[in-house]
Amino acid sequence: MELMKKSVHTERVKAKAILQIPMEEDMNVSDSKPDVGKLLFHRGRIKIDEIKTGVNKVWIRGRLLYSVLYVTDEKDAGIDMLEGEIPLSEEVYLEQADVQDRVICASYLEDMRISMINSRKLSMRAVIVLKPRIMEHTEDEICTDLSEYEAKQKNEPFRLEYQKKNLEYLESVVCKRDVFRIHEEVTLPAGMGSVGKILWRSAELCHITFRPLDEKISVFGDMNVFVMYREENSDEIRNYETTLAFHGNMECQGCWEKMTADIAYDISNEEICIREDSDGEDRVISVDMALELELLLQNIGSTQMVADVYGVTCNAEAVTECKEFRQLHYEGQIAEKLSGTFVLQDAKQRILQICHNHAEVEVEECQLADDTITLRGDMWIGVLYTTGDNEISYAYEKVQVPFEISRQISSVDRQMECSVLGQLEQLQVVIKEDNIVEWRATAEFHMIIYRICKEDILVDLKIGEIDAASLETLPGFAIYFVQDGDTLWKIGKKYYVSVDNIKEVNGLVGNEIRPGDRLLIVKAGERAD
C-alpha cells in the first residue's frame, strides 16, 4: 500500500528565552565638548550586530547607542549633545540550539538612567532585555490518499476502508530577513533661521503598516522629526518639529495580496543631517533610516487527510505520528485611548512652553485565556519644556505609565500563541495649570493569534491477513443495538465490515444513526436473505 502525501512547510519556535541584563558604565565627556552643568534628557536604543549559535548556546553581540542633551557649565549656560555607544556581548543558554539554527532576537531597554559624577564624567545604569528565539523550518508530510493495494489473499484483493477529514493550516511561504530604507527631506519654514549647529535630533516612527501585495510588500507610516539647533548668525536656540508621511515598496518574491504578514522591525541605522537648500543655506533636514525586517508571510491552506483506516478483508495497522500545525485564529487591530496627568518636578519657575514630547510603548506580557486577550506593559512619556520669568532655561521630565488592556475575542485560550506589534498612534501634551501636565494618547496594537492544532498523521500502514482466532469470534450475521457515541465507522471497524455494506444492508441513505437503533451486520462474503 502506497501512501499519497503532500508536503506542508511551516515555521515553529524551537526554543526561546528571556534575559535581563543590568549594565553600569561610566562615560567620559570628550575633550571637544564643554563641561556638563545639568542633564536634560537622554535617549537610548539597542542595536544587535551579530548572532551566532552553538550547541545549546547562542552568542549575541550588539551595542547600546545613547544620546544625552545637557546644559553646559559655561557662563552663558548653553546646550550641547553627547553621543556614544557601549558594546554588548552575551552568551545565552538555549536548550536544543544547534550550529545551523536561525535565531531571532528582540531587544529593548527596560530602564535607562544617566546621572552626573562630575562635569566631565557621567554614570549610566540600564536594564537591557533580550528575547532570543530559535525558529525551526519544518516540512511535514500529510497522507492525503491511499493507492490500490495489489497483494491478494486467495485470489481476492485486500479491501480497506478509510475516511478523510479536512485539515486547515498556515503554510510558510516567505521567511527571511530584509532591509527597508527610508529617505525623507523637509525644509525649515521661512520664518526660521538657517542651522548653525545641531544640538539635538530625533526621528520616531508611528502608524507603520506592512501590506503584502503581488511580489512586493507595501510599507507606509509616519515619522516624527524633532531638531533643536542654534541659528547660524545668532546664539538663539530654535526647535523645529514636524511629521513626515512615508511610503515605499519592497520586492518580495512569492508574496501575494491575501497572505498573513507577521512582520517585526528594528531600526538598524538612523542618520539625521542638515544640508544646503537651492540658495546654499543649511535649511534642509535630511533623514535616512534603515529598518531591519523579520518577514514571515504565511498562506492559509487546507487539504483532505486520511484520518483513519481499517481492513475489511485484512488486518490493517495504522502507524501515526502526532504533529503540530499553526492555524490563524484572529488577526486585527486593537486601539486604546489613554490619558492622565503628572507633575513636572523640575518646574521650579513658571512653565513657558512645551518644546517637544514623545512616548514609547512596550508590551511586556500578552495573556490569552477565557475568550479574552490581555496586554500589559508600560508607556514612557517624555516632555522637554522651558521655564523662567527673566531667563529662559530648559528642563525635561519622563514618567512611566503602566497599562492593562483587555478585549473579548471568541474562543481564545491559554494554548494559543500571539504576535503583537505595539505603536503609538498619537500623543497630545498640554499644560493644565502651574506645573501640572495633561496628556492624551492612543496606543495601537496589531495582533495575530495562532491556534496550535495537533493531529495524528498517518505515516505508515501495515497490512496482513486477519488472525484466524479473530475471525472465529466474528459472527456471520449479527444484530447490533446502537450505543451512545457509536458511528457507522466504529461499528464497521469492529466487525470488519465496510460502511457502505452496513448502509446497503440496512437501507440507510446517510450516515446518521441514533442510540437504540437496530442494525443488521453481515460479515464480508456472507449473504443476508
N, C-alpha and C positions, 0 to 999 in steps of 0.2 A: 504494500500500500504506500503510495507516494502522497506526501502532504504538500498541497499547493500553498505557497507562502507569499506574504507581502512584507516588505521592509518599511519600518517606521523610524525616522530619525528624531531624536529628542535630546534636550539639554537638561541635565539634572545637577542638583547641588550634591556633590560627593562628600564634602566636609566643609565646615565653616567654624570660625572662631571670632571672639570679640576681645580686643586687647586695649587696656587703658594704660597710657604711658605718661607718667609725670616727668616734666622737663624743667630744670632750673639752669639758667645760664646768665652770666654777666656779659654785658655788651658795652664796649668802649666807643665813645664818640670819636669819630675820625678827626684828624688834625685840621681838615678843611672845613669843619663845621664849628659854629660858635658854641659857647657853653650853654648848657641846659639850665633854664631858670624855673620852668614849670611845665609839666607834661599836660598836653591837651587830650589827645586821643590816639589810638593805635588801631592797626588792622593786621590780621594775620591769616594765612591760609597754608594748607598742606599740599605739597607737590610730590607725588610719587614718581620717582625716576626709573626704578628697576625692581623687578620681582623675579626671584629665582626659586626653583623648587628642588627639593631633595627627598630622600626617604623620610617620610613623616615630619618634614620640616619645610618652612618657607622663609626665605630671607627677603626683607623689604628695605629698600633704600630710598630715601627721599630728602626733602628739605622743608623746614618751616620758614616761610617767607614772611617778613614783617615790615611794617612801615609805622613810624612814630612821628606825630606832629607835636611840636613843643614851642613854648615861648622862650626866647633866648634870654640869657642873663646879661645882655648888653644894656646900655643906658636907655636906648630907645625902645627896649622890650619888643624886638621884632619876633617874627615867626619863621621857623625852619622845619625841615623834614629830615628824618634819619631812616635809611633803608638798609636792609641786610638779610641774611639767611643763616639758619642753623642747621647743620646736617643731621639726618635721622637715619639710624640703621638698627633694625630689629630682627631677631630670629624668633619665629612663631612655630610652636609645635602644632602640627595638624595631622592627626591620625589618618592613614590611608593616602597621604600625599606621596607622589612619585615624581621622578625627574621630568617626565613628559607632560605633566598636568598643566592645564591652563588655569591661572589664578586671577581673580578679580578682587581688587582691594578698595573698598570705600573708606574714606577718611574724613575727619573733621576735627575742629578744635572745640573741645567741650568747655574749656575755660582758658583765658589768657589774661595775665595781669602784668603790667610793667610799672616799676617804681624807680625812684631816683636813689642811687647810693651817694653820688656827689654830682657835680656839674659836668663831669667827664665820663661818668660810668652809670649805666642803668642795670637794673635787675629784672629778669623776665622769668615768670613762672607760668607754666601752661600744662594742660592735660590734653593729650592727643589720643583720639580714639581711632583704632584701626579695625576694620571688619573684613579680613580676607576670607574668601570662599573659593573652593575648587569646583569648577564647572566641568562636568563629565559629559562627553558626547557619546550617546549610546545609539545602537542600531538594533531594534527588536524585530524579530520575525513573527508575524501573526499568521496562523493557519487559517486560510480563507475557504478551503475546499479540499475534498479527497478525490483522488483519481480512482478509476476502477481497479479492483484487486483481481489479479489474473490467476492466482492459485485456486485450485479446485479440491473439493472433497467428494469422492465418489462421483466424479464427472459433473458435479454441480458447483458453480462458483460460490465462494463465501459471500454471504449477504450481510451488509452493515446498515445500521440505522444511525443517522446523525442529525443533530439540529444545530441551527445557527442563531446568532443574535448580533445586533448592531453594536459596534464599538466606536465611540467618538473619542478623539484625541487631538492634542495640539502637536503639530509636527514642526520641528525647527528647520527653517529654510535658509536663513542667513544668521550666522553667529560669528561676529568678528569685532575688532576694534578699528575705529576710523577717526579721522580728524575733520572737523568743520571749522572753517576760518571765517571770521567776521571782520570787515573793514568798513568803518563809518567815519565821516568827517562833518564838522559843523563849524561855522564861522561866528566869532563873537559879534554880538549886536553892535550897531553903530555907536551907541552911547557909551560903550566901554572901551577903555584904552588898550593898547597893544600889550602883549605879555612881555615882561622883563625877566621875571624869574618865577618858576612854578614852585609854590610852597606845599601844595597837596593835590593829589589827583586820585580819582577812583572811578570805576565803572562797575555797576552791578546789574545783573540780568534778572528779568522777571517776565512772566507771561510766555515762557518758552514752550512751544508746541512742536512735536515731531509728527509729521503726517506721511505715511507711506503712499507712494504713487507708483506708476508703472516704471520700473527700472531706476527709480530715484526716491530720495526722501526729501520732503519739503520741511525746512526749518525756519520758523519765524518767531519773533518775540520783541521785547523792548529792552533797551539798555539805558539805565540812568547814569548820566555822566556828571561828575562834580569836579570842578577845578577851582583851587584857591591860588591866586598869583599876585605878585607885586607888579604894578604898572611900570612900563619901560621908562617913562620920563618923570616919574614921581615915586614917592615911597608909599603911596596909597595901596592898601590891600583890597583886592576885588574877589568876589565869589561869583561863580557862574555855574548854574545847574540846568540841565535840560534832559529830556527823554528822547531817545532816537529809536525809531522802529527799524528793525532789520528783517530781511527775508532772503533766503537763498535755497538752492537745491544741491543735493549731494548725490552723485551717481552711486547706485547700489544694484548690482546685477542680481536677478532673481526676485526682486521686490515687486509687489503689485498692490493695488489700492486697498483691497479688503483684508490685508494681513493685520494681525495683532502685533503692535510695536511696543516692546518692552525695552526702553532706552534710558540709560543713565548717562550723565555727563559730568565732566570735571574741567575746570579751567586749567589748561596746561601752560598757557602763555598769555601775558597781558602787557601791552605797551600803549601808553598814552603820551603823546608828544605834541609839541607846538611847531607848526611850520608856517612859512610865509604865504600870504594871500597874493592876489594878482598885482597888488601895489607894493609888494616887497615888505609888508609889515607882518609881524608874528601874531596872527589873529585866527589861524585855523587850528582847531583841536582835532587831532587825528588819533583814532582808536583802532588798534589791531588786537584781536583776541582769537585764540585757538581753543576750541572745545574738543576735548578727548571723549569720544563716544564709545560706550559699550552697547553694541547693537545685538538685539535678539528679536528677529522677525519670525513670527510663527503663523502657520496656516491651520485653520480648523479643518480636520479631515475626519472621515468615517469609513468604515468598511464592515462587511459581514464576516464574522469569525465563527469557526467551528467551536461550539460551546460544550458539546458532549457527544459521546459515541458509545454504541453498544452493538454487539453481534446478534444477528437473528439466527444464522446457521453456523455460527462460530463463536469462539470466545475472543473478545476484543478488550485489551487492557490499554487504557489511555494514560500516557505519561505526560504530566503537565508541569509547568513552572509558573510560579506567581511573579508577575511583572507589574511595574507601576507605569501609569500613563497620566500625563497632565491634561486636564480639561479646563476650558475657560468658563468660569462661573460668573464673573462680573468684571466689567471694565467701564469706568466712568470718572466723573469729577465730583469732588466734594468742596464746596466753598463755605467758609465760616467767617462771619463778621465778629471781630474782636475789638474791644475798646477798654479804656481805663484812664487813670491819671497817676502822675507821680510828681514828687517834689524835686526840684533842682537844688541839690545840696550845696553846690558851689556858687549859687547865685546870691552873693552877699550884697550886691548892689542891684539897682533896677535893671531888668532884662530889656535890652533894646530890640533885638530881633533874633529869630532863629535863622542861622545861616545854612544849615544842612541837617537833614535827618536821614537815617537809614535803618533797616531792620533785616534780621536773618531768621529763618525758620528752620528748626532742627526737629525732625521726628525721631524720637528715641525708642518708641515702642508702638507696635501695631498688634492689637489683640483682637482675635476673631473668636466669638462664642455666642451661642444662643440667638442667632439671627441678628447679631449686632457686631459692627466694627467700631473699635475704639482706638483713636490716635492720641498718644501722649507725647509731649515734647516741650520745647521752650522757644519763645520768640525773644530775641535780643533787640532792643530799641536804643539807638544812639542819637543824641542831639548835640549839635555844635551851635553855640549861641554867643552873642556879645552882651556885655553888661557895662555899667558905668554911667555916671552922670556927666563928669567933666572929661574923663579919659576913657576911651574905649578899650576893653580887654576881652579876651576870648576865654570861654570855658566849655567844658564838654561833660556830658553825663551819659552813662549807659546802664540800662536796667534790664533785668531778666524777668520775663513774664511767662510762667508755666501755663500750658493749656491742655485741656482734655476735651476731645470732640468725639461724639458718638452718633452713629447713623444706623437705622434699621435696614438691613439687606437680607432678603429672604434666603433661608437655608444655609446661612453661614455657620460654620462650626470650627472647633479648635484644630482639626486635622488639615485645614486648608492653609495655603501659602499666599502671602500678599506682597506685592511690589508697590512701593509708594514713592512718588516724587512730589515733595512739598515746595511751594513757591509763594512769595508774597505778591499779591495782585496789586495792592495799592496801600499807601500809608499817608495819613494826614496827621500833622502835629501842630497844635496851636497853643499859644499862651493863654491860659484860663484866667489867672489872676496872680499878681505878685510873682512868686517862684513856682507856681503850680502849672504843670503842662498836661493838656488833654490830648490823647491820641486815639485814632481810629484806624483800623487796618482790616483788610480782607485777605485771609490765607486760603490758598487753593491747593488741593491735593489731587493728583492724578493717580488712580489706583487700578491695579489689575489683580484680581483674586483668582487663584488657581485651585481647582479641586483635584486631589490626588486619587486616582482610580486604580484599584488593584484587581487584576484579572488573572485567572488560571489559564495560561496559554498552552494549547496542545503542541508538544514538541516531538512526540514520537507515538507510534501506535503498534502494539504487539498483538499479532493475530495468530490464533491456533485453534485446534479442534476443541469442541466442548467436551469437558470431562464426562466420561461415561456415567460416573456416580451422580453427577449433577443432572444429567439427562433423565435418569431413572426417577428422580424426585419430582420431575415436572409432569403433570397430568396432560393427556392429550386434549382433554376438554376441562374447563373449569368455569364455575360461576363466581364472579368476583363482585363483592359489595364495596362501592367506593367509600373511602375514608376521608377525613379532613386532611387537606394538604396533598391529596393524590392528583396526579395529572396522567393523561394518556401515555406520556413519555415514561414516567416512573413505572407504570403498570407494565408497559411493553418491555422495558428493560428487565423487570423482574421475571417475566415469563418467556424471554427470548422471542418476542412477537413484535412485528412492526406496527407502528401507529396506524398506518393505512389499513392493515389487516383488521385491527380492532374496530376501526370505524366502519369498514365494509361489512363485517360480520354483524355488527350491532345497528347498522343503518344510521350511523351518525354523519351529519353534514359538516359540523365544525368540531373544534377541539374542546368544547366546554362540557364538563361533567360536574355533578354535584354530589355531596355526601349522601349516601343512601341509594344512589343509582345502582342498578344491577347490570353487569357486563358479562357477556359470554366470551371467554378466552379460548381460542383454538390454536393449538401449537402448530408451528410450521410443518407442512407436509400432511396434516390431518384435514378431514373434511367435516363440515358441520351440516348435517342433513336437516 
